[in-house]
Amino acid sequence: MSTSIFSKIISRELSAHFIYEDDVCVAIMDKFPAVKGQSIVIPKEEIDYAFDLDDNTYQHLFSVAKKIGRASDKAFDAMRTCLVIEGFEVPHVHLKIFPMQNTDKALGEIMLKVEEASDDDLAQNANLIRQYLL
């Protein structure tokens, strides 16, 4: 039985704007972004702690995050794209990708100011990223 919100998204019990999917993971738009184009890479297996992932899954997540990050760089004209490993608020490892259009403020400060994005904005941003995926 699915327990985390991410497991429910992966199983399509809850909706999300998908960017990428394979046998190991998915990438979706973050519903509560701190920056435009923020996305999340999530393993399909519900594991709470990043360092409990098996080596292949761990490496695969970072490989997918790199592809999404590079596509985000182009889609959002990012100065730099940041990556954060999380698993606190949702007990399911996930990598958050932040395409930074402005680097005047520290990421930690920016991460505190999140707002719910509209479905239209999320759909548009997902399409932009997918256009640049190689």
N, CA, C and O of each residue as an XYZ file, in Angstrom:
536
protein
N       0.839     -1.180      0.000
C       0.000      0.000      0.000
C       0.886      1.246      0.000
O       1.850      1.330      0.760
N       0.555      2.202     -0.848
C       1.303      3.446     -0.930
C       1.111      4.257      0.337
O      -0.001      4.375      0.850
N       2.216      4.819      0.842
C       2.103      5.630      2.051
C       2.515      7.079      1.831
O       1.868      7.982      2.362
N       3.563      7.324      1.071
C       3.988      8.718      0.903
C       3.196      9.381     -0.220
O       2.645      8.714     -1.096
N       3.156     10.696     -0.172
C       2.486     11.443     -1.238
C       3.157     11.153     -2.578
O       2.485     11.120     -3.609
N       4.477     10.942     -2.576
C       5.180     10.655     -3.823
C       4.798      9.285     -4.372
O       4.657      9.125     -5.585
N       4.631      8.299     -3.503
C       4.177      6.987     -3.965
C       2.798      7.091     -4.597
O       2.512      6.423     -5.590
N       1.949      7.923     -4.025
C       0.602      8.116     -4.570
C       0.654      8.838     -5.919
O      -0.160      8.562     -6.800
N       1.593      9.748     -6.082
C       1.774     10.412     -7.377
C       2.302      9.417     -8.399
O       1.799      9.357     -9.522
N       3.301      8.642     -8.028
C       3.898      7.659     -8.931
C       2.862      6.650     -9.408
O       2.866      6.260    -10.575
N       1.971      6.222     -8.504
C       0.930      5.243     -8.861
C      -0.283      5.903     -9.507
O      -1.264      5.233     -9.828
N      -0.213      7.220     -9.695
C      -1.273      8.014    -10.332
C      -2.543      8.115     -9.481
O      -3.621      8.404    -10.002
N      -2.413      7.877     -8.178
C      -3.539      8.124     -7.267
C      -3.740      9.622     -7.084
O      -4.856     10.080     -6.840
N      -2.661     10.381     -7.202
C      -2.698     11.844     -7.149
C      -2.083     12.368     -8.445
O      -1.210     11.726     -9.028
N      -2.533     13.514     -8.883
C      -2.029     14.056    -10.150
C      -0.750     14.869     -9.927
O      -0.495     15.394     -8.844
N       0.027     14.946    -10.981
C       1.251     15.749    -10.998
C       1.611     16.008    -12.450
O       1.068     15.380    -13.359
N       2.523     16.930    -12.657
C       3.009     17.233    -14.001
C       4.340     16.514    -14.195
O       5.378     16.955    -13.702
N       4.289     15.400    -14.920
C       5.458     14.552    -15.132
C       6.348     15.116    -16.227
O       5.880     15.587    -17.263
N       7.647     15.051    -15.963
C       8.655     15.463    -16.933
C       9.312     14.236    -17.540
O       9.636     14.207    -18.727
N       9.504     13.220    -16.701
C      10.304     12.053    -17.086
C       9.839     10.865    -16.258
O       9.393     11.014    -15.120
N       9.954      9.665    -16.861
C       9.680      8.439    -16.108
C      10.412      7.280    -16.746
O      10.477      7.169    -17.970
N      10.967      6.412    -15.904
C      11.544      5.144    -16.347
C      11.226      4.094    -15.288
O      10.391      4.340    -14.418
N      11.863      2.948    -15.341
C      11.568      1.865    -14.394
C      12.009      2.169    -12.966
O      11.513      1.553    -12.023
N      12.933      3.111    -12.796
C      13.537      3.378    -11.496
C      12.982      4.630    -10.822
O      12.843      4.673     -9.600
N      12.665      5.650    -11.625
C      12.288      6.932    -11.023
C      11.345      7.735    -11.910
O      11.073      7.381    -13.057
N      10.864      8.821    -11.336
C      10.079      9.818    -12.075
C      10.664     11.189    -11.778
O      11.361     11.387    -10.782
N      10.364     12.130    -12.668
C      10.667     13.537    -12.404
C       9.371     14.303    -12.640
O       8.706     14.131    -13.662
N       9.030     15.144    -11.681
C       7.798     15.925    -11.745
C       8.099     17.378    -11.420
O       9.144     17.703    -10.857
N       7.172     18.239    -11.782
C       7.267     19.639    -11.380
C       6.902     19.734     -9.899
O       6.007     19.035     -9.426
N       7.595     20.595     -9.183
C       7.306     20.819     -7.765
C       6.085     21.730     -7.664
O       6.096     22.848     -8.179
N       5.039     21.253     -7.002
C       3.787     22.009     -6.857
C       3.986     23.271     -6.017
O       3.219     24.227     -6.137
N       5.014     23.274     -5.167
C       5.295     24.421     -4.299
C       6.735     24.893     -4.536
O       7.605     24.703     -3.686
N       6.974     25.510     -5.697
C       8.349     25.898     -6.028
C       8.811     27.171     -5.324
O       8.027     28.083     -5.058
N      10.098     27.200     -5.036
C      10.737     28.419     -4.536
C      11.225     29.265     -5.707
O      11.354     30.484     -5.594
N      11.499     28.595     -6.850
C      11.921     29.283     -8.074
C      11.160     28.700     -9.256
O      10.704     27.557     -9.219
N      11.034     29.495    -10.290
C      10.341     29.042    -11.503
C      11.071     27.837    -12.088
O      12.292     27.847    -12.244
N      10.299     26.798    -12.410
C      10.877     25.613    -13.045
C      11.402     24.574    -12.084
O      12.008     23.595    -12.519
N      11.192     24.750    -10.801
C      11.693     23.792     -9.810
C      11.038     22.427    -10.029
O       9.824     22.325    -10.205
N      11.862     21.394    -10.015
C      11.350     20.042    -10.244
C      11.918     19.075     -9.207
O      12.787     19.429     -8.410
N      11.406     17.848     -9.240
C      11.778     16.841     -8.245
C      12.018     15.511     -8.957
O      11.223     15.107     -9.806
N      13.100     14.839     -8.618
C      13.375     13.481     -9.096
C      13.153     12.543     -7.914
O      13.708     12.748     -6.835
N      12.330     11.503     -8.130
C      11.894     10.633     -7.035
C      12.069      9.172     -7.431
O      11.611      8.769     -8.500
N      12.723      8.367     -6.591
C      12.778      6.937     -6.897
C      11.395      6.316     -6.728
O      10.613      6.740     -5.878
N      11.107      5.319     -7.537
C       9.809      4.661     -7.416
C       9.728      3.853     -6.122
O       8.658      3.714     -5.530
N      10.855      3.333     -5.701
C      10.883      2.605     -4.437
C      10.850      3.613     -3.294
O      11.628      4.567     -3.270
N       9.956      3.395     -2.362
C       9.786      4.332     -1.244
C      10.844      4.046     -0.180
O      10.708      3.132      0.634
N      11.891      4.851     -0.213
C      12.985      4.748      0.747
C      13.139      6.104      1.408
O      13.146      7.134      0.734
N      13.260      6.106      2.715
C      13.250      7.323      3.518
C      14.563      8.098      3.476
O      14.547      9.327      3.540
N      15.691      7.413      3.370
C      17.006      8.032      3.559
C      17.886      7.769      2.341
O      18.042      6.622      1.924
N      18.456      8.817      1.776
C      19.227      8.717      0.534
C      20.332      7.669      0.605
O      20.575      6.957     -0.369
N      20.992      7.573      1.732
C      22.126      6.658      1.814
C      21.706      5.216      2.091
O      22.548      4.329      2.233
N      20.384      4.994      2.165
C      19.854      3.629      2.205
C      19.513      3.105      0.816
O      19.191      1.928      0.657
N      19.582      3.976     -0.196
C      19.350      3.537     -1.571
C      20.467      2.597     -1.999
O      21.615      2.767     -1.589
N      20.137      1.604     -2.822
C      21.212      0.768     -3.366
C      22.020      1.629     -4.340
O      21.525      2.634     -4.852
N      23.257      1.229     -4.587
C      24.173      2.050     -5.383
C      23.634      2.349     -6.778
O      23.767      3.472     -7.264
N      23.025      1.353     -7.426
C      22.521      1.576     -8.786
C      21.404      2.616     -8.807
O      21.383      3.481     -9.682
N      20.485      2.542     -7.862
C      19.389      3.509     -7.803
C      19.933      4.891     -7.494
O      19.532      5.873     -8.120
N      20.844      4.975     -6.532
C      21.453      6.257     -6.156
C      22.101      6.915     -7.372
O      21.859      8.089     -7.652
N      22.919      6.157     -8.087
C      23.612      6.697     -9.253
C      22.637      7.060    -10.362
O      22.828      8.056    -11.060
N      21.598      6.259    -10.525
C      20.605      6.534    -11.560
C      19.854      7.840    -11.262
O      19.628      8.645    -12.165
N      19.474      8.045    -10.010
C      18.777      9.282     -9.639
C      19.611     10.508     -9.998
O      19.094     11.489    -10.532
N      20.898     10.440     -9.701
C      21.764     11.581     -9.995
C      21.978     11.751    -11.496
O      22.127     12.876    -11.974
N      21.996     10.660    -12.234
C      22.105     10.738    -13.694
C      20.871     11.412    -14.286
O      20.990     12.266    -15.165
N      19.695     11.032    -13.811
C      18.448     11.654    -14.280
C      18.409     13.115    -13.841
O      18.018     13.983    -14.622
N      18.807     13.395    -12.606
C      18.821     14.778    -12.117
C      19.738     15.647    -12.982
O      19.429     16.812    -13.231
N      20.846     15.098    -13.432
C      21.754     15.850    -14.305
C      21.066     16.187    -15.619
O      21.181     17.313    -16.105
N      20.351     15.226    -16.203
C      19.629     15.479    -17.456
C      18.553     16.549    -17.260
O      18.411     17.462    -18.074
N      17.802     16.420    -16.172
C      16.750     17.394    -15.888
C      17.376     18.766    -15.610
O      16.866     19.788    -16.067
N      18.477     18.783    -14.865
C      19.168     20.033    -14.565
C      19.673     20.729    -15.817
O      19.511     21.941    -15.963
N      20.283     19.975    -16.721
C      20.781     20.566    -17.977
C      19.627     21.115    -18.813
O      19.730     22.191    -19.401
N      18.529     20.365    -18.859
C      17.359     20.830    -19.602
C      16.772     22.075    -18.940
O      16.330     22.993    -19.631
N      16.765     22.110    -17.625
C      16.265     23.276    -16.890
C      17.139     24.502    -17.132
O      16.632     25.619    -17.241
N      18.453     24.292    -17.214
C      19.365     25.396    -17.530
C      18.916     26.105    -18.803
O      18.823     27.331    -18.852
N      18.641     25.309    -19.828
C      18.260     25.860    -21.128
C      16.834     26.419    -21.105
O      16.575     27.501    -21.632
N      15.929     25.681    -20.498
C      14.514     26.077    -20.501
C      14.278     27.390    -19.767
O      13.416     28.178    -20.155
N      15.052     27.624    -18.695
C      14.788     28.788    -17.849
C      15.952     29.782    -17.820
O      15.995     30.678    -16.976
N      16.895     29.610    -18.753
C      18.043     30.502    -18.846
C      18.694     30.684    -17.472
O      18.962     31.801    -17.030
N      18.939     29.552    -16.818
C      19.472     29.569    -15.455
C      20.938     29.976    -15.424
O      21.726     29.581    -16.283
N      21.286     30.767    -14.425
C      22.687     31.114    -14.185
C      23.419     29.887    -13.633
O      24.593     29.651    -13.917
N      22.683     29.128    -12.841
C      23.207     27.918    -12.213
C      22.006     27.126    -11.723
O      21.018     27.699    -11.265
N      22.098     25.814    -11.821
C      21.030     24.979    -11.293
C      21.545     24.245    -10.075
O      22.585     23.588    -10.125
N      20.811     24.360     -8.980
C      21.202     23.749     -7.713
C      20.420     22.464     -7.485
O      19.317     22.289     -8.003
N      21.006     21.573     -6.705
C      20.407     20.281     -6.409
C      20.446     20.053     -4.907
O      21.478     20.250     -4.266
N      19.314     19.636     -4.350
C      19.213     19.363     -2.919
C      18.590     17.991     -2.735
O      17.577     17.681     -3.362
N      19.184     17.166     -1.881
C      18.597     15.868     -1.521
C      17.704     16.096     -0.321
O      18.127     16.685      0.674
N      16.460     15.628     -0.415
C      15.536     15.785      0.704
C      14.917     14.456      1.090
O      15.113     13.441      0.422
N      14.181     14.481      2.156
C      13.484     13.314      2.665
C      12.996     13.569      4.075
O      12.735     12.635      4.833
N      12.873     14.850      4.422
C      12.431     15.207      5.767
C      10.924     15.368      5.836
O      10.247     14.624      6.546
N      10.395     16.346      5.093
C       8.960     16.612      5.145
C       8.150     15.439      4.607
O       7.094     15.108      5.146
N       8.642     14.821      3.557
C       8.034     13.620      2.991
C       9.059     12.503      3.187
O      10.176     12.609      2.680
N       8.712     11.438      3.906
C       9.689     10.380      4.180
C       9.917      9.478      2.966
O       9.693      8.269      3.016
N      10.361     10.093      1.891
C      10.621      9.404      0.626
C      11.711     10.225     -0.050
O      11.483     11.384     -0.395
N      12.874      9.650     -0.243
C      14.000     10.377     -0.823
C      13.547     11.095     -2.092
O      12.798     10.540     -2.896
N      14.004     12.323     -2.261
C      13.764     13.037     -3.504
C      14.843     14.095     -3.706
O      15.368     14.663     -2.748
N      15.157     14.343     -4.964
C      16.141     15.347     -5.336
C      15.398     16.545     -5.894
O      14.646     16.414     -6.860
N      15.599     17.702     -5.301
C      14.960     18.923     -5.786
C      15.952     19.678     -6.667
O      17.116     19.861     -6.310
N      15.463     20.107     -7.819
C      16.283     20.807     -8.798
C      15.783     22.255     -8.894
O      14.613     22.505     -9.185
N      16.692     23.193     -8.645
C      16.366     24.620     -8.604
C      17.108     25.358     -9.724
O      18.294     25.652     -9.572
N      16.438     25.667    -10.851
C      17.100     26.484    -11.878
C      17.106     27.952    -11.437
O      16.070     28.616    -11.433
N      18.262     28.429    -11.077
C      18.389     29.764    -10.485
C      18.615     30.809    -11.574
O      19.637     30.793    -12.259
N      17.661     31.707    -11.723
C      17.815     32.812    -12.661
C      18.554     33.977    -12.012
O      19.041     34.874    -12.701
N      18.634     33.957    -10.693
C      19.284     35.018     -9.944
C      20.050     34.365     -8.799
O      19.500     33.538     -8.073
N      21.293     34.728     -8.641
C      22.099     34.133     -7.570
C      22.475     35.161     -6.508
O      23.461     34.983     -5.793
N      21.693     36.238     -6.402
C      21.969     37.267     -5.398
C      21.675     36.795     -3.979
O      22.299     37.265     -3.027
N      20.729     35.869     -3.833
C      20.362     35.350     -2.516
C      20.808     33.903     -2.397
O      20.891     33.187     -3.395
N      21.092     33.476     -1.182
C      21.494     32.097     -0.925
C      20.298     31.169     -1.137
O      19.157     31.556     -0.884
N      20.558     29.956     -1.599
C      19.494     28.991     -1.849
C      18.680     28.724     -0.589
O      17.458     28.594     -0.665
N      19.328     28.641      0.559
C      18.613     28.402      1.814
C      17.573     29.467      2.093
O      16.487     29.164      2.586
N      17.896     30.701      1.785
C      16.947     31.802      1.968
C      15.806     31.699      0.961
O      14.647     31.926      1.308
N      16.125     31.364     -0.258
C      15.123     31.245     -1.320
C      14.166     30.085     -1.042
O      12.967     30.191     -1.304
N      14.687     28.991     -0.518
C      13.871     27.802     -0.266
C      12.775     28.052      0.766
O      11.796     27.308      0.818
N      12.925     29.069      1.570
C      11.930     29.372      2.597
C      10.693     30.067      2.041
O       9.662     30.131      2.711
N      10.790     30.583      0.834
C       9.690     31.360      0.252
C       9.061     30.586     -0.900
O       9.357     30.846     -2.066
N       8.200     29.642     -0.570
C       7.535     28.851     -1.593
C       6.075     29.261     -1.708
O       5.446     29.675     -0.733
N       5.558     29.139     -2.907
C       4.154     29.420     -3.163
C       3.605     28.322     -4.064
O       4.330     27.765     -4.888
N       2.331     28.017     -3.904
C       1.703     27.012     -4.760
C       1.616     27.551     -6.184
O       1.136     28.661     -6.414
N       2.085     26.752     -7.126
C       2.046     27.133     -8.537
C       0.726     26.692     -9.160
O       0.121     25.713     -8.725
N       0.294     27.409    -10.167
C      -0.931     27.036    -10.872
C      -0.656     25.830    -11.767
O       0.478     25.603    -12.191
N      -1.693     25.072    -12.043
C      -1.543     23.927    -12.938
C      -1.095     24.368    -14.327
O      -0.318     23.668    -14.976
N      -1.573     25.514    -14.785
C      -1.160     26.026    -16.099
C       0.343     26.304    -16.131
O       1.028     25.934    -17.084
N       0.852     26.961    -15.081
C       2.292     27.240    -15.018
C       3.102     25.946    -14.953
O       4.123     25.818    -15.629
N       2.653     24.990    -14.144
C       3.362     23.716    -14.018
C       3.386     22.964    -15.347
O       4.417     22.411    -15.731
N       2.263     22.943    -16.042
C       2.196     22.265    -17.343
C       3.129     22.935    -18.349
O       3.840     22.258    -19.091
N       3.123     24.258    -18.369
C       3.992     24.996    -19.287
C       5.466     24.740    -18.972
O       6.264     24.523    -19.884
N       5.829     24.764    -17.692
C       7.220     24.536    -17.308
C       7.657     23.107    -17.596
O       8.794     22.881    -18.008
N       6.768     22.138    -17.385
C       7.093     20.739    -17.705
C       7.362     20.600    -19.202
O       8.309     19.925    -19.605
N       6.532     21.235    -20.019
C       6.730     21.180    -21.475
C       8.056     21.812    -21.872
O       8.753     21.292    -22.743
N       8.411     22.923    -21.245
C       9.696     23.571    -21.551
C      10.871     22.648    -21.247
O      11.789     22.519    -22.057
N      10.843     22.012    -20.092
C      11.947     21.113    -19.721
C      12.008     19.936    -20.684
O      13.088     19.582    -21.157
N      10.871     19.331    -20.977
C      10.845     18.161    -21.877
C      11.422     18.512    -23.254
O      12.037     17.659    -23.894
N      11.232     19.753    -23.719
C      11.769     20.162    -25.022
C      13.294     20.057    -25.078
O      13.872     19.842    -26.143
N      13.927     20.211    -23.929
C      15.397     20.217    -23.884
C      16.006     18.916    -23.374
O      17.228     18.800    -23.292
N      15.180     17.943    -23.032
C      15.725     16.655    -22.580
C      16.365     15.921    -23.764
O      15.773     15.823    -24.838
N      17.550     15.422    -23.558
C      18.244     14.670    -24.611
C      18.146     13.188    -24.377
O      18.673     12.402    -25.165
